Amino acid sequence: MRTGFIHRFIHSVTRTQLETAKFGFYLLSPILVMYYVGLNTDEKFNLPGFWPDPTTLNQIPKEPHEIQAEVARIRRARAEKRARLEAKAHELGISQDDDE
Protein backbone atom coordinates (compact mmCIF):
# COMPACT_ATOMS: atom_id res chain seq x y z
CA MET A 1 0.00 0.00 0.00
CA ARG A 2 1.36 3.34 -0.99
CA THR A 3 0.99 6.29 1.37
CA GLY A 4 1.00 9.86 0.17
CA PHE A 5 3.51 12.56 1.00
CA ILE A 6 1.01 14.51 3.13
CA HIS A 7 0.08 11.42 5.12
CA ARG A 8 3.75 10.66 5.85
CA PHE A 9 4.44 14.32 6.66
CA ILE A 10 1.59 14.58 9.15
CA HIS A 11 2.69 11.46 11.00
CA SER A 12 6.35 12.51 11.07
CA VAL A 13 5.74 15.94 12.66
CA THR A 14 6.38 15.91 16.39
CA ARG A 15 4.58 18.02 18.96
CA THR A 16 7.66 20.23 19.42
CA GLN A 17 7.85 20.94 15.71
CA LEU A 18 4.14 21.75 15.61
CA GLU A 19 4.41 24.15 18.56
CA THR A 20 7.44 25.81 16.96
CA ALA A 21 5.56 26.26 13.69
CA LYS A 22 2.52 27.71 15.52
CA PHE A 23 4.77 30.11 17.47
CA GLY A 24 6.42 31.25 14.25
CA PHE A 25 3.03 31.79 12.62
CA TYR A 26 1.69 33.74 15.62
CA LEU A 27 4.84 35.85 15.72
CA LEU A 28 5.16 36.56 12.01
CA SER A 29 1.49 37.14 11.14
CA PRO A 30 1.15 40.58 12.83
CA ILE A 31 4.60 41.59 11.63
CA LEU A 32 3.70 40.75 8.02
CA VAL A 33 0.37 42.58 8.30
CA MET A 34 2.12 45.67 9.70
CA TYR A 35 4.71 45.43 6.92
CA TYR A 36 2.00 45.21 4.24
CA VAL A 37 -0.01 48.09 5.71
CA GLY A 38 3.11 50.23 6.15
CA LEU A 39 4.14 50.05 2.49
CA ASN A 40 2.77 52.67 0.09
CA THR A 41 0.19 53.95 2.53
CA ASP A 42 -0.31 57.09 0.45
CA GLU A 43 -1.42 54.99 -2.51
CA LYS A 44 -3.47 52.40 -0.58
CA PHE A 45 -5.33 54.60 1.85
CA ASN A 46 -5.53 57.89 -0.03
CA LEU A 47 -9.09 59.21 0.08
CA PRO A 48 -9.37 62.57 -1.67
CA GLY A 49 -11.30 65.07 0.41
CA PHE A 50 -11.12 62.98 3.60
CA TRP A 51 -9.10 65.51 5.60
CA PRO A 52 -10.45 69.06 5.80
CA ASP A 53 -8.65 71.89 4.11
CA PRO A 54 -6.25 73.52 6.62
CA THR A 55 -7.50 77.00 5.69
CA THR A 56 -11.02 76.11 6.90
CA LEU A 57 -9.85 74.92 10.33
CA ASN A 58 -9.65 77.02 13.47
CA GLN A 59 -6.32 78.77 13.66
CA ILE A 60 -4.52 79.08 16.99
CA PRO A 61 -3.65 82.73 17.69
CA LYS A 62 0.10 83.25 17.96
CA GLU A 63 0.52 87.01 18.13
CA PRO A 64 -0.10 88.80 21.47
CA HIS A 65 -2.83 91.05 20.05
CA GLU A 66 -4.59 88.02 18.52
CA ILE A 67 -4.44 86.20 21.87
CA GLN A 68 -5.86 89.22 23.71
CA ALA A 69 -8.68 89.55 21.17
CA GLU A 70 -9.53 85.85 21.54
CA VAL A 71 -9.52 86.07 25.35
CA ALA A 72 -11.81 89.12 25.18
CA ARG A 73 -14.16 87.26 22.81
CA ILE A 74 -14.32 84.26 25.17
CA ARG A 75 -14.99 86.51 28.19
CA ARG A 76 -17.80 88.31 26.31
CA ALA A 77 -19.35 84.99 25.33
CA ARG A 78 -19.21 83.76 28.95
CA ALA A 79 -20.71 87.00 30.26
CA GLU A 80 -23.55 86.82 27.70
CA LYS A 81 -24.24 83.19 28.56
CA ARG A 82 -24.21 83.96 32.30
CA ALA A 83 -26.60 86.90 31.82
CA ARG A 84 -28.90 84.73 29.71
CA LEU A 85 -28.89 81.93 32.32
CA GLU A 86 -29.47 84.38 35.19
CA ALA A 87 -32.43 85.91 33.32
CA LYS A 88 -33.88 82.46 32.71
CA ALA A 89 -33.38 81.53 36.38
CA HIS A 90 -35.04 84.78 37.44
CA GLU A 91 -38.03 83.97 35.19
CA LEU A 92 -38.31 80.55 36.82
CA GLY A 93 -38.01 82.04 40.30
CA ILE A 94 -34.65 80.48 41.12
CA SER A 95 -32.16 82.51 43.14
CA GLN A 96 -28.65 81.79 44.40
CA ASP A 97 -29.87 81.84 48.00
CA ASP A 98 -32.06 78.76 47.33
CA ASP A 99 -28.96 76.59 46.80
CA GLU A 100 -27.62 77.12 50.30
C-alpha positions in Angstrom: 0.0 0.0 0.0 1.4 3.3 -1.0 1.0 6.3 1.4 1.0 9.9 0.2 3.5 12.6 1.0 1.0 14.5 3.1 0.1 11.4 5.1 3.8 10.7 5.9 4.4 14.3 6.7 1.6 14.6 9.2 2.7 11.5 11.0 6.3 12.5 11.1 5.7 15.9 12.7 6.4 15.9 16.4 4.6 18.0 19.0 7.7 20.2 19.4 7.9 20.9 15.7 4.1 21.7 15.6 4.4 24.2 18.6 7.4 25.8 17.0 5.6 26.3 13.7 2.5 27.7 15.5 4.8 30.1 17.5 6.4 31.2 14.2 3.0 31.8 12.6 1.7 33.7 15.6 4.8 35.8 15.7 5.2 36.6 12.0 1.5 37.1 11.1 1.2 40.6 12.8 4.6 41.6 11.6 3.7 40.8 8.0 0.4 42.6 8.3 2.1 45.7 9.7 4.7 45.4 6.9 2.0 45.2 4.2 0.0 48.1 5.7 3.1 50.2 6.1 4.1 50.0 2.5 2.8 52.7 0.1 0.2 54.0 2.5 -0.3 57.1 0.4 -1.4 55.0 -2.5 -3.5 52.4 -0.6 -5.3 54.6 1.8 -5.5 57.9 0.0 -9.1 59.2 0.1 -9.4 62.6 -1.7 -11.3 65.1 0.4 -11.1 63.0 3.6 -9.1 65.5 5.6 -10.5 69.1 5.8 -8.6 71.9 4.1 -6.2 73.5 6.6 -7.5 77.0 5.7 -11.0 76.1 6.9 -9.8 74.9 10.3 -9.6 77.0 13.5 -6.3 78.8 13.7 -4.5 79.1 17.0 -3.7 82.7 17.7 0.1 83.2 18.0 0.5 87.0 18.1 -0.1 88.8 21.5 -2.8 91.0 20.0 -4.6 88.0 18.5 -4.4 86.2 21.9 -5.9 89.2 23.7 -8.7 89.5 21.2 -9.5 85.9 21.5 -9.5 86.1 25.4 -11.8 89.1 25.2 -14.2 87.3 22.8 -14.3 84.3 25.2 -15.0 86.5 28.2 -17.8 88.3 26.3 -19.4 85.0 25.3 -19.2 83.8 28.9 -20.7 87.0 30.3 -23.6 86.8 27.7 -24.2 83.2 28.6 -24.2 84.0 32.3 -26.6 86.9 31.8 -28.9 84.7 29.7 -28.9 81.9 32.3 -29.5 84.4 35.2 -32.4 85.9 33.3 -33.9 82.5 32.7 -33.4 81.5 36.4 -35.0 84.8 37.4 -38.0 84.0 35.2 -38.3 80.5 36.8 -38.0 82.0 40.3 -34.7 80.5 41.1 -32.2 82.5 43.1 -28.6 81.8 44.4 -29.9 81.8 48.0 -32.1 78.8 47.3 -29.0 76.6 46.8 -27.6 77.1 50.3 
